[in-house]
Amino acid sequence: MVPAVDDELLFTVAHGITAYRVRDGHLSWQTPTGLVQSAPSKIIERAGRILIAEQSVHAFDSRTGEELWRFRPAETASLCQPAADDEAMYFGTGGLSHLVYAISLVNGQPLWQRDIGPEWPFAGWISGVAVSGDTVYVGATEDRTQNGHLTSGWIVALDRESGRILWRHASGAGDTIRSVNGAPVVHGDFVIASDAFGNSFYAVNRFSGREAWRIPGRPNLEGPTASPVVKNDRVYVGSGDTFVYAADIRSGRLLWQSSHERSSILYLAVCGSAIFAQEEGVEVFDLNTGAWRQTLLNADDDFITSGFATLGDSLIFAHGTSAVYALRCPK
């Protein structure tokens, strides 16, 4: 689960959606027990609303926690990291429907829905959505066998206004397994995605859908399960193979790779001059060189269970098993 933050409040999941004051960590509000049925993959704060996608899709007032509306999709959206602009929220489902929805930010009413894999014979799931300009970019994984032993990863571009499919890019065929994990990231001419099953991360051209480059991780290990992070024309990825990777976004040239050899990295964030990698504890690496700096928040009685929310280049937040943490980012 990836929390959200604005200048005043941190929003995370703790027995429901919970808001803490940024300045001192005091509880501001919490949704009633049972209102949220499962943990969402990501919380979004947009236009004074907190948005989550799970069994149902909810909007809450960001200052009071009052539920503003809810929408029930055809199947669960809890595996999807949603996106939003000032008009709509965009998310997708998993199962046999693999639908992408756009619903109104004002009242939760559907604007359009699109099946991105109408010819898929088996199940699939939408892992994340990004919106940029007039296009919605969708990351998804398709099962190519009944038991999901063989899979393909998909990036699909949709028209933001109508949901019309503009292009689709698929990877994984024959005995090769591929996936898209987390939400794709749009930067410049590229859409960048994580591929856990194929232990790689890659970029496709955002206008043509053609693959531009791909960087593999260590063989025979799981790759990145969370979205890439982009800063200053560099893309950073934390992988299940225990490594953090940095690459030039234009050329796909690997700049460095670094590991503290502890365990799989689940989430990654960039703040200040450092990279924060969550693998229950938090490993801190130098942003420019990849040199390991220190381990944080890895006590036996509490460890980090969430992704990160960053407030500019000054503060980074995460949720543990028994506490919520705010850390100052190195300059």
Summary of the structure (lengths in Angstrom):
residues: 331
radius of gyration: 18.8
end to end distance: 26.6
largest distance: 53.8
contacts: 1196
relative contact order: 0.10
helix: 0%
strand: 53%
